[in-house]
Amino acid sequence: MSTPPRIPDLGDRAARTLLQNFDALDADRDGAIEPHEVNSALIDTRVRGAVADAAVAVKTTIYDRMVRRETWRASTSTTNGAILGPLLGPLADEGMRRAGITPSGRLTRQDLQDLANNPRRQADSNELDGAMNRSARRRAMTPNRNQVFRTGAISVHQVGQTNIGDCYYLAAVASYAHMRAAELRGRIRPNRDGGATIRFGRDTRITVAPPTDGELGYGATSRGGGTWVTLMEKAYGRLRNDQAWFTRTTVPVDAADGGGLASRGIRDLTGNRVQFHLTRLMTLDGIRRNLREGVANRRLMVAGTPGGNGTPRTAGGHAYSVLGYDARTDIVTLRNPWGHNGDRRAQGVSGDGFVRMTVAQFRSEFYALAIEEGTLPAAKPRPRRVS
């Protein structure tokens, strides 16, 4: 579920933008910007430009700390809750205060003024500005939100993961774009309003509107290739929301967050069965045979790394597309769905997200390998679901 590393930028532009547009974002007029209002702003077509970028910044810097806090609080429902709850709750509340918001998640004018003017809060202000600037750069890569495909063909190079921990899905999308690009494009039907209808599995169809400025700044990017990747992530979030048992997310892509098995994205995309292998239980020749057959038959393949800090070549707890295997050199070619490799500069690592390594290195660094099987037997037609 790894997401790309964050690079700080200097300034207090985000805090001041939020102050200037406080009344517009404080929809319930209670004197505070709250998580549900930020989420609503991200999907609101009327929230544009710098204001949308500032909302993205709040969600990805301040409120993501709330997720950790709520996770800690959830420990009170476990067997050890009576012990962990009292210990972690106060620590989490203090972390919230240091993040610039009250434990209830209310971001007040005073909080923002403190971020903008207090020298002791410069690091927090810089972090907020960095997120705002990254959102603006992602929006700038998509000058026309109504253009699903900017070029005739779609490409693996156009898949870019950003804030959402859905590497398992976007790695599958990138593998699809590499192995069977025309088939993948056939699953994406542009609509007149600039949105699209995405077909998952055999015939599950999800229709989504064109991305808002907030969604362009927050979600996956097509890296200048139109909006098709952004829309595929948005539609997948809608699909996951439809499958949710208890709660639905306001921002669709949030439903895909949190990581998943390397096999899930392939299965949800294609409807096909998926072989899931634990690499440490495979021989090197077994890995070679599976990779060779997968490439020859243009199967979607995704590999997962174990959790932790990763290695000089790969990020920890992350999914990569498996794009090729050269039996002559024994080299496996993979791609990071971020579209880059952060600050990793080991041999075989390139700045565009590609990683090349031997099969022995692959088995050492990846714990799981998911490989698509053939299409499922023909089934009776079922009603199409449009949401």
Disulfide bonds with the S-S distance in Angstrom:
none
